[in-house]
Amino acid sequence: MAIVSLALIAAAWRPVGAWWYDDIGNLALAKGSPSRAVELFDRGLALAPDSRVLLEDRGRARLPADPGGALADLKRAACGTPCIAEEGDAQLRLGNARQAVADYLAARAAPRLAQSVKRMTAIGQYDEAIALESALIARLRGDVLYRADLAAAYETLGKLEESTAYARQNRAPAYRRVAIEAHKRASELAPFNEGYLLSYGFAQAQWGDPRAARAAFARELALHPHQADAEKALQTLLGSKAREH
């Protein structure tokens, strides 16, 4: 009887112990110690190898240093949209922009994608940010249901290309050409969006075709008469044209 009781106690202790390791592992993760958190989640998984909670939490902890291992954990955890969104994070760190976009969209985690682009741009990872936004455009292109999202993606791409041009002066003209085209596509997809139209007008005015810039600002003023930025830019362009003659 005593032996049976001890066996029951031991069997009950394992899930309790696994829960405890998960709890203190998450505490370590919150304190900014992912490596320590991984150690604690490992101990929990030794007690409960199939715990989806521990697998998901270990996946999040492994993400910074071991995105491949994180991806494997998250797939095993199979916790639905939260895991799919985190798989997108792992795919992004592995350089798989297209799959990252697919995961973010499947998880309805578009804000997460935008945050990733913003974070990469802030630390100078321009190529990675452009690759992610370009993958998003490729995914959305051709689907009329995503027309507004596609326009927003082109606008973001245009701004990314502009930022990259400033950071890489030796290749600035090439980045600016892409920026102009991206702003143009955004304004075509969302013709009543004044912000996109102004972005396109100013990009053309600074680095492209003054005639296209004048047309863009004229369209803006047709939508919004006396819009100050458009009026000022158009006056400057018309003055430049007059001086040319």
Long-range contacts (C-beta under 8 A, 24 or more apart in sequence): 14-47, 14-48, 15-47, 15-48, 17-44, 17-47, 18-44, 18-45, 18-47, 18-48, 18-51, 18-54, 19-44, 20-44, 21-47, 21-54, 22-51, 22-53, 22-54, 22-57, 25-54, 25-57, 25-58, 25-61, 26-57, 29-57, 29-60, 29-61, 34-61, 34-62, 34-63, 34-64, 34-65, 35-65, 37-61, 38-62, 52-76, 52-77, 52-78, 52-79, 53-77, 56-82, 56-83, 56-86, 59-83, 59-86, 59-90, 60-86, 63-89, 63-90, 63-93, 64-93, 67-91, 67-93, 67-94, 68-94, 81-106, 81-107, 81-108, 81-109, 82-107, 84-109, 85-109, 85-112, 88-112, 88-113, 89-116, 92-116, 92-128, 92-132, 95-128, 97-128, 97-131, 97-132, 97-134, 97-135, 98-135, 98-138, 98-139, 100-132, 100-135, 101-132, 101-135, 101-136, 101-139, 102-139, 105-139, 110-149, 114-156, 117-156, 117-160, 121-160, 121-163, 124-167, 126-160, 126-163, 126-164, 126-167, 126-168, 129-160, 130-157, 130-160, 130-161, 130-164, 133-157, 133-160, 147-189, 147-190, 148-189, 148-190, 150-189, 151-185, 151-186, 151-189, 151-190, 151-193, 151-196, 152-186, 154-182, 154-183, 154-185, 154-186, 154-189, 155-182, 155-183, 155-186, 155-195, 155-196, 155-199, 157-182, 158-182, 158-183, 158-186, 158-199, 158-200, 158-203, 159-199, 162-203, 173-207, 176-203, 176-206, 176-207, 176-208, 177-207, 177-208, 179-203, 179-207, 180-204, 180-207, 180-208, 187-216, 192-223, 194-220, 194-223, 194-224, 194-227, 197-223, 198-229, 198-230, 201-230, 201-233, 202-233, 205-233, 205-236, 205-237, 210-237, 210-240, 210-241, 213-237, 214-238, 214-241
